[in-house]
Amino acid sequence: MGVGGGPAGKSNKQRAIIACVEAESDATPDGLAGESYLYLSTTGRRTGRTHEIEIWFALDGRTAYLLSGGGHRADWVRNLLANPACHARIGGREFTSRARILAEGREEDERARRMLYEKYQPAYSGDLVQWRDSALVVALDLQ
């Protein structure tokens, strides 16, 4: 046994602090579903420069779902179609991500629409039904 009561001379309190720091640096989406916004960074399809947007999201495990009201015409979607590698920031945590466009009408697509609608409709003053039903669903697989 090391000096200070634990292995390698570290006290129980020091080991606990180290474990907390290591856990925080191991970026996981746990506890982030309640955040209001996701910050998505894409690579510009023409310029190659990084573009960041603030967007509503729903989180299911390690997948973040986004809705594009502009469909395939939205710049951020067009950037992801050209290069699906991207970065997501939620609540101060950074994730390397890969984007997927979901096929309309499939189970994952319908679940994503429902999750986003249920998260944002209660606090929104307008009606989000048309947005929920017509927007393009993009999934980010957080790594």
N, C-alpha and C positions, 0 to 999 in steps of 0.2 A: 504494500500500500504506500502511495506517495505522501509527501508532506501535505498537510491541509485536509486530511481525511479521505481523499479519493484518489483514483488513478491519476498518474502524472501530476500530482500535486494540486489538483483542482478540488475545491470544496463542492458540496452538493449544490449550493446556490450558484456557483460559477458554471457547473455543468448544466443546470437548468436554464441559465441565461443563454449559454451557447446553443442548447437544443432549440430554444425559442427563435434565435437569430437564424439558425440553419433551416428551421421550418418555414420562416417567413421568406427566406431567399429561394426556397423550392416553390416557385410560383405555381399555385393551384387556384382554380376558380372558387374554392370553398368559401362560402360566406359573402360572395359578391353579387348574388342574384338580385339583391335589393337595391343595388346601385342604380341611379337614374340613367346614366349614359355610359356608352362604350366609345372610346376614341379609336377610330380605325385609320391606320396609315397604309396607304397603297402606293405603288410606284406608278408614276404617270406613264401612260402607254406611248406618248409622243416625246415627252421631255426627259423621262427617266428620273425626274425629281420626286421626292416624297410629298404626298398630299395627305392631310389629316382632316377627318370629319368627326363631328359629334353626332351620335345616332342612338336611338332607342334600341334596346336589345332584350332578349330573354335568354336565360342560361339554363341548360339541361346537361348536367355532368360537365364534360369538357367541350361542349359545343355551345357556341353563342349563335343565336338566330337574329337576323336583321330583316327588315322589310324595306324594299325600295319602291316608294310610291311612283317614281319615274321609270320603273321597270328596267329594261335593258338599256334605256337611253341615259340613265344617270351616269355621270362621269366616274364615280367610284366603282360602279358595277362594270363599266367598260374597262377600267383599269384592272379589275380583278379577272375579267375574262382574258385579258392579254397576259396577265401574270398573277396567278392565284396566291402566290406567296405574299403575306402581309403581316402586319403587327397590330395587336389589339391591346389597349390599355383600359383596365377597369379598376376603379377605386385605387389608383396608384400602382397597380400591379401590371407588369408587362408580359405579353404572351406572343411568341412566334406563332403564326397561324397559317392555315391553308383554307382558301375559300372554295365553296361548292354552291352551285345554283341548284335548288331543289326542283324536282319534277312536280308540276302542279297536280294536286289531287291525291298524291301518295300520302301514306300515314304520317311520315315525318313532316311533310309540308303542312298538313292540316294541324298537327300538334303544335308546330312553330307558330302558325297564325293564331291559334287559340291562346297560346301562352303570352304572346305579345299583346293581344287584345285584352286579356284578363289583367295583365300587369298595368297597362296604361289607361284604359277606359275609365276606371273609377275616378281618377284625378283629373281627367281631361274634360274641358267644358263642352267640346263638340262631340260629334258622332264619328267613331272610328270604324264603323261597319264596312263602308266602302273601301277604306284603306286596307283593312284586314282581308277582305275578300278579293281585291284586285291587285295588290302589290306583289312584286316578285320576292320570293323568299331566298335569302342567302344564308348559308350555314358557314360558320368559321370553326374549324377544328383546332382548338387551342392546344398547343404543345408546351 
